[in-house]
């Protein structure tokens, strides 16, 4: 067996393996629109099933990643509650000072405003928690529908760019893996051919 043939087989196998996986990766996204080739319709997996993919992503986000209860709970933190109480307390103090008759002594108006603001500060945290609990039960928040609508609103070029930005390294590894496997298969073919020719003379 000529050495050139021995080198060519695994190299050719590596090239074919890489090319096959390169095409497979491209066919995930392209062509965007159906194309008829020899009686077969060819379209990228993502363009063909984008609505199903968007629906599944929305469902996963809503049910697994960000359930409504956890989402609302993460928004209403102790810090948020304290900020709401502080803002309302300050607003109450200013409004009372503004609405009380100007002929009342300033210190009296100030004492009344402070008294009412202090009462608000005591009662409001419980009211905020109760209101938030009602929101968790009554608010109709369909995160799945929002995510699905958002994804379907993207152009196919945007969807492709998003996916490749996230999985660029993995997609490139798939291409390289095709080359490696092709090279190994080429070596195996070379070994089989060598054994078929020379194995009986060992």
Buried (B, 14 or more C-beta within 10 A) or exposed (E): EEEEEBEEBBBBBBBBBBBBBBEBBEBBBBBBEEEEEEEEEBBBEBBBEBEEBBBEBBBEBBEEEBEBEEBBEEEBEEEEBEEBBEEBBEEBBEEBBEEBEEEEEEEEBBEBBBEBBEEBBEEBBEEBEEEBEEBBEEEEEEBBEEBBEEBBEBEBEEBBEEBBEEBEEEBBEBBBEBBBBBBBBBBEBBEEBEEEEEEEEE
